[in-house]
Amino acid sequence: MINNRRLKIGILGTRGIPNRYGGFEQCAEYLAAGLVRKGHEVVVYNAHNHEYRQPGWNGVQLVHCYDPEHKIGTAGQFIYDLNCINDARKRNFDIVLQLGYTSSSVWHWRWPRRAKNIVNMDGLEWKRSKYSRKVQRFLKLAEGWAAKHGDVLIADSQGIQDYLQETYREPSVFIPYGAEIFTEPDSRVPERYNLDPYTYHLLIARMEPENNIETVIRGYLKSGSSMPLVIIGKTENAFGAYLRNTYGSRPGIRFEGGIYDAAIINNLRYYSGLYFHGHSVGGTNPSLLEAMACSALIAAHDNVFNKSILGEDAFYFSDHKDVAELIRRFADKRQHEGFLANNLGKIRRDYSWAGIVNAYEQVMLDACRDA
């Protein structure tokens, strides 16, 4: 703990911990546990139907709030966030950390006023092609509300930080996501999936158009490769069903659904040939850092967010023809040890969870000191 001050911290904006969903849940999990180890009191808000039902986890207090998303769809996220905010108003927090703004900033007038409200501004949500124009317009408004009413804004990439300054004239603090170096490879894991080490390509993503999954699939098919393309991610949504129905029976394409066991996921990353990262919207993507930490040989979509992290230590693609060419040229990931070593060095230097917990703690203490 810095300066021996014990903070009472509430973390909102996720479906809850331990992580069963995505990047913000992963961030909440590491951050909450890390802040508790530093001596702070931390509360994380969980959806009432999260599979982990205990009142605490690794010293973190869990508050379960009603989330009607399973009944009424996306609108339920707004009600869940309001339920969390209303509870937070009763708890005398020093800090309320909101991970994202899409369904919480509309309630900015209900944010606890005695607490410092810190908002992680996520990526450019309103650019996501899965949303209608009406929803995109709303998300742009929500972004503005968060930028205006947050006491401190967190940007998870330099690109997002520049965007917030240029668009809203609001300063922000750059703190990326984190990852842990993977140190326990086990070649028996890919064998469980009838895969031989280093002889399959891998893609892990939510099934959304802006993640360029179809681009990678089309490129793979065009390449004529005999190495399978393994795709991990739930396919229950409309776009996922379209991909599975369109390409699931094509030779070499293997949809494995969602896998949330970290040991399995990390080993599949470690033993993959090319690891495709197609994300094109947002800031520092957690799955990209995790791939780097697992010594994956990365082929990433060519955009400023990915390039700001990977630099020259990856291959890049813009369309399916680029993907096909990368696959045709691929021989053995172990021929690119320089890429792998450099990316591991970035994780140790810039993206360690210990360093990120320290950075968040410092921001929180500074916010309270300035009160």
Phi and psi in degrees as a GROMACS rama.xvg file:
@    title "Ramachandran Plot"
@    xaxis  label "Phi"
@    yaxis  label "Psi"
@TYPE xy
-85.6174  135.127  ILE-2
61.8475  14.2965  ASN-3
58.1059  24.4138  ASN-4
-99.2626  126.972  ARG-5
-94.807  120.369  ARG-6
-99.2706  150.597  LEU-7
-105.388  116.705  LYS-8
-122.405  130.995  ILE-9
-110.424  134.236  GLY-10
-115.444  117.697  ILE-11
-117.595  167.717  LEU-12
101.824  1.78091  GLY-13
-120.297  168.219  THR-14
-78.0169  -12.1292  ARG-15
124.813  172.067  GLY-16
-125.151  157.737  ILE-17
-61.2929  154.627  PRO-18
-61.2965  125.621  ASN-19
-130.709  15.7979  ARG-20
-138.243  -62.5381  TYR-21
-166.422  -156.392  GLY-22
-66.3518  -44.6109  GLY-23
-67.5102  -35.0752  PHE-24
-64.6688  -39.8326  GLU-25
-62.0546  -44.2304  GLN-26
-61.7328  -46.5225  CYS-27
-60.0461  -39.3989  ALA-28
-62.7486  -52.8734  GLU-29
-68.1052  -41.6054  TYR-30
-67.3272  -45.5002  LEU-31
-61.9506  -47.6507  ALA-32
-63.6622  -39.6317  ALA-33
-65.458  -40.4999  GLY-34
-69.3523  -34.6535  LEU-35
-63.2393  -43.2563  VAL-36
-61.5771  -26.0023  ARG-37
-85.0509  0.741642  LYS-38
101.301  4.41546  GLY-39
-89.1091  157.498  HIS-40
-93.1623  123.469  GLU-41
-128.013  132.578  VAL-42
-117.802  129.25  VAL-43
-114.533  134.747  VAL-44
-88.8307  128.134  TYR-45
-115.177  146.913  ASN-46
-63.3426  147.749  ALA-47
-61.7652  -27.1156  HIS-48
-100.849  16.0639  ASN-49
-61.062  140.297  HIS-50
-66.112  -21.7162  GLU-51
-90.7516  114.238  TYR-52
-106.459  2.99795  ARG-53
-74.046  158.697  GLN-54
-79.3526  -7.49984  PRO-55
-152.255  161.312  GLY-56
-151.755  117.411  TRP-57
50.018  41.3664  ASN-58
86.3116  -6.25346  GLY-59
-89.8134  132.475  VAL-60
-79.9783  137.255  GLN-61
-114.112  131.792  LEU-62
-115.638  121.528  VAL-63
-95.8547  119.431  HIS-64
-114.536  149.092  CYS-65
-65.658  130.909  TYR-66
-127.626  106.531  ASP-67
-86.921  14.4871  PRO-68
-56.8459  -35.4338  GLU-69
-66.3969  -17.7687  HIS-70
-101.116  -40.2827  LYS-71
-120.717  7.81661  ILE-72
80.4498  -150.835  GLY-73
-56.7599  -34.2293  THR-74
-57.3099  -26.8819  ALA-75
-62.8988  -27.2753  GLY-76
-63.3446  -35.9757  GLN-77
-67.6701  -39.7153  PHE-78
-68.5738  -41.636  ILE-79
-59.9258  -46.8702  TYR-80
-61.9917  -40.7724  ASP-81
-62.8433  -41.114  LEU-82
-60.602  -41.8028  ASN-83
-65.839  -43.8095  CYS-84
-63.3715  -43.3263  ILE-85
-61.8415  -38.4826  ASN-86
-67.5948  -40.7515  ASP-87
-62.3065  -29.2288  ALA-88
-63.1666  -20.737  ARG-89
-92.8938  -5.2754  LYS-90
-108.142  2.73652  ARG-91
56.5152  46.2566  ASN-92
-70.2864  146.716  PHE-93
-77.8143  -39.389  ASP-94
-130.801  134.057  ILE-95
-116.161  114.315  VAL-96
-98.611  117.832  LEU-97
-104.902  117.906  GLN-98
-91.7499  95.397  LEU-99
96.1209  168.273  GLY-100
-136.609  -6.76391  TYR-101
-57.6059  -36.7107  THR-102
-121.41  12.6079  SER-103
-115.421  -30.0215  SER-104
-70.396  -21.0066  SER-105
-61.897  -23.391  VAL-106
-97.923  21.7692  TRP-107
-56.0841  -28.7698  HIS-108
-71.3799  -10.7798  TRP-109
-103.423  -5.24692  ARG-110
-58.3723  141.423  TRP-111
-57.4359  123.082  PRO-112
-83.2719  -24.1204  ARG-113
-79.7805  -14.4716  ARG-114
-95.2192  158.551  ALA-115
-86.1168  123.576  LYS-116
-94.3608  110.487  ASN-117
-103.832  128.921  ILE-118
-120.407  120.12  VAL-119
-79.9158  117.532  ASN-120
-82.3201  2.76911  MET-121
56.8815  -157.434  ASP-122
-94.2321  -165.779  GLY-123
-86.2357  79.3483  LEU-124
-58.9274  -34.7953  GLU-125
-70.1466  -9.20035  TRP-126
-88.7687  -7.70047  LYS-127
-68.4133  127.297  ARG-128
-70.8915  -13.6877  SER-129
-70.7979  -15.6842  LYS-130
-93.9955  146.285  TYR-131
-69.5827  166.273  SER-132
-62.2958  -36.0423  ARG-133
-63.4493  -43.921  LYS-134
-67.3428  -39.6325  VAL-135
-60.6638  -39.3511  GLN-136
-64.1979  -41.9878  ARG-137
-62.0141  -44.5384  PHE-138
-63.4237  -33.1421  LEU-139
-65.6636  -41.1205  LYS-140
-61.9862  -44.653  LEU-141
-60.6448  -39.7066  ALA-142
-59.7191  -43.9349  GLU-143
-64.7071  -40.6109  GLY-144
-60.7852  -44.0407  TRP-145
-63.4605  -44.0085  ALA-146
-63.4224  -35.5906  ALA-147
-78.1681  -38.6747  LYS-148
-100.786  -12.4454  HIS-149
-70.297  137.918  GLY-150
-72.3911  -36.4498  ASP-151
-137.806  133.501  VAL-152
-105.282  135.355  LEU-153
-106.946  129.618  ILE-154
-109.761  129.248  ALA-155
-91.4874  4.35968  ASP-156
-151.286  158.385  SER-157
-63.6013  -32.8687  GLN-158
-63.3219  -42.5765  GLY-159
-67.4763  -39.0043  ILE-160
-61.0555  -45.2549  GLN-161
-62.8568  -41.2136  ASP-162
-61.5777  -44.7015  TYR-163
-63.5625  -37.8743  LEU-164
-69.593  -44.5194  GLN-165
-70.1288  -37.4805  GLU-166
-85.7368  -41.6089  THR-167
-116.606  -2.93874  TYR-168
55.171  35.5105  ARG-169
-112.13  130.102  GLU-170
-72.8602  157.054  PRO-171
-145.648  165.628  SER-172
-107.352  127.844  VAL-173
-83.0397  114.11  PHE-174
-137.808  114.778  ILE-175
-80.8461  -179.241  PRO-176
-77.2989  177.508  TYR-177
-129.131  176.093  GLY-178
-157.027  160.506  ALA-179
-113.611  136.26  GLU-180
-60.5341  130.07  ILE-181
-82.2228  124.628  PHE-182
-126.259  8.28388  THR-183
-127.61  62.6435  GLU-184
-65.928  142.712  PRO-185
-143.68  104.159  ASP-186
-65.4462  -11.7631  SER-187
-71.8428  -20.3027  ARG-188
-65.643  -54.617  VAL-189
-60.6023  -30.2622  PRO-190
-62.7954  -29.3496  GLU-191
-62.0012  -25.6713  ARG-192
-101.978  18.4988  TYR-193
57.2592  42.537  ASN-194
-121.705  140.784  LEU-195
-94.7827  139.485  ASP-196
-52.7971  135.405  PRO-197
69.4091  8.12405  TYR-198
-120.206  31.712  THR-199
-147.621  152.147  TYR-200
-100.418  155.832  HIS-201
-136.381  141.969  LEU-202
-137.669  128.854  LEU-203
-125.651  120.336  ILE-204
-169.067  159.541  ALA-205
-69.4826  147.658  ARG-206
-80.9412  81.8894  MET-207
-131.354  145.026  GLU-208
-56.6992  -38.6094  PRO-209
-71.3096  -4.92258  GLU-210
-89.9248  4.16296  ASN-211
57.2554  33.1104  ASN-212
-66.3625  -43.6172  ILE-213
-65.4754  -35.8467  GLU-214
-57.7301  -45.6185  THR-215
-66.0258  -43.2343  VAL-216
-61.2512  -47.038  ILE-217
-62.1193  -40.4295  ARG-218
-65.1319  -41.2913  GLY-219
-59.9011  -47.1882  TYR-220
-63.6742  -38.5385  LEU-221
-66.2346  -30.4784  LYS-222
-68.9545  -26.6643  SER-223
73.2266  18.4893  GLY-224
-64.2515  145.876  SER-225
-92.0846  -8.38005  SER-226
-81.0718  133.303  MET-227
-67.1326  152.928  PRO-228
-106.39  113.523  LEU-229
-97.0368  126.736  VAL-230
-117.903  120.788  ILE-231
-113.43  126.052  ILE-232
157.208  145.615  GLY-233
-61.8228  139.765  LYS-234
-115.782  23.8544  THR-235
-77.0075  -21.0916  GLU-236
-77.9822  175.577  ASN-237
-62.9357  -43.7081  ALA-238
-69.9655  -38.8489  PHE-239
-61.5173  -41.9584  GLY-240
-63.5564  -39.9151  ALA-241
-60.7218  -45.6977  TYR-242
-62.8401  -46.5275  LEU-243
-63.6657  -43.9884  ARG-244
-68.0301  -33.7488  ASN-245
-80.6133  -39.669  THR-246
-119.928  -8.09108  TYR-247
-62.078  -25.437  GLY-248
-96.5312  1.15003  SER-249
-76.544  143.595  ARG-250
-56.7383  131.582  PRO-251
89.6922  -18.025  GLY-252
-85.3168  124.501  ILE-253
-130.126  109.548  ARG-254
-88.8637  120.379  PHE-255
-106.105  1.85316  GLU-256
73.1351  -168.15  GLY-257
-81.2187  135.453  GLY-258
-128.079  125.877  ILE-259
-120.74  7.05061  TYR-260
-81.4573  113.939  ASP-261
-59.727  -37.9802  ALA-262
-63.3272  -40.5689  ALA-263
-67.8081  -50.6863  ILE-264
-58.1652  -46.3912  ILE-265
-65.8276  -37.4349  ASN-266
-68.4162  -38.011  ASN-267
-64.1309  -37.8575  LEU-268
-63.6218  -48.6996  ARG-269
-59.1653  -40.6663  TYR-270
-96.2198  9.3153  TYR-271
-76.202  163.367  SER-272
-80.3599  -88.833  GLY-273
-95.21  139.057  LEU-274
-109.554  114.149  TYR-275
-90.7779  126.084  PHE-276
-119.795  101.315  HIS-277
-97.3013  4.75749  GLY-278
-60.4885  131.036  HIS-279
-122.686  -5.84846  SER-280
-126.012  135.75  VAL-281
118.251  -174.334  GLY-282
-100.286  -126.864  GLY-283
-75.8707  109.835  THR-284
-83.4947  127.292  ASN-285
-58.6408  -39.3096  PRO-286
-66.7504  -28.151  SER-287
-68.0053  -45.3682  LEU-288
-61.7917  -40.7889  LEU-289
-64.8788  -37.1877  GLU-290
-64.5452  -42.2945  ALA-291
-60.5722  -41.9924  MET-292
-68.8579  -17.3153  ALA-293
-100.124  14.5246  CYS-294
58.0173  38.0332  SER-295
-79.5219  145.845  ALA-296
-89.1873  110.184  LEU-297
-98.2658  133.094  ILE-298
-114.004  110.564  ALA-299
-114.122  151.557  ALA-300
-61.6615  138.839  HIS-301
-80.7181  94.6827  ASP-302
-149.744  167.515  ASN-303
-64.3346  -32.5486  VAL-304
-67.8966  -48.0291  PHE-305
-67.9294  -40.9806  ASN-306
-67.7963  -30.2819  LYS-307
-67.5306  -20.7196  SER-308
-96.6987  -47.3346  ILE-309
-86.3998  -29.0111  LEU-310
57.6835  -127.668  GLY-311
-91.1244  6.64609  GLU-312
-101.886  41.2156  ASP-313
-162.79  166.337  ALA-314
-94.8624  156.121  PHE-315
-130.96  150.958  TYR-316
-139.176  150.534  PHE-317
-115.254  -27.1526  SER-318
-147.392  -178.586  ASP-319
-68.0009  -25.809  HIS-320
-67.1605  -40.2143  LYS-321
-61.4073  -42.3104  ASP-322
-60.4275  -45.8944  VAL-323
-59.3442  -42.0205  ALA-324
-67.331  -40.5063  GLU-325
-61.406  -41.5523  LEU-326
-68.174  -40.5438  ILE-327
-62.774  -36.0408  ARG-328
-81.1874  -15.2267  ARG-329
-67.4517  135.743  PHE-330
-123.009  -60.4016  ALA-331
-155.692  126.475  ASP-332
-60.271  -26.5475  LYS-333
-71.0767  -5.60118  ARG-334
-80.1919  -4.1647  GLN-335
-122.8  45.8324  HIS-336
-60.4416  -28.5367  GLU-337
-62.9004  -45.8512  GLY-338
-56.0078  -48.5705  PHE-339
-64.1315  -45.6511  LEU-340
-65.0102  -41.6751  ALA-341
-64.1078  -39.9693  ASN-342
-68.916  -36.9682  ASN-343
-61.8162  -39.1864  LEU-344
-62.1866  -37.1023  GLY-345
-65.5577  -40.1306  LYS-346
-61.1676  -47.156  ILE-347
-62.7669  -39.9721  ARG-348
-84.2097  -43.0838  ARG-349
-114.405  -20.171  ASP-350
-129.25  25.5255  TYR-351
-75.1821  143.379  SER-352
-64.3427  -33.8432  TRP-353
-60.3318  -44.5859  ALA-354
-66.4212  -36.1752  GLY-355
-71.9054  -39.5459  ILE-356
-60.4283  -42.9047  VAL-357
-60.1041  -42.0284  ASN-358
-64.8909  -44.11  ALA-359
-63.2811  -42.1111  TYR-360
-60.2705  -42.7954  GLU-361
-63.6194  -41.824  GLN-362
-61.5791  -42.2397  VAL-363
-65.1054  -44.319  MET-364
-65.3731  -40.3681  LEU-365
-63.4794  -40.4013  ASP-366
-62.7627  -40.197  ALA-367
-72.3645  -34.4241  CYS-368
-66.8439  -33.006  ARG-369
-83.3811  -3.68207  ASP-370
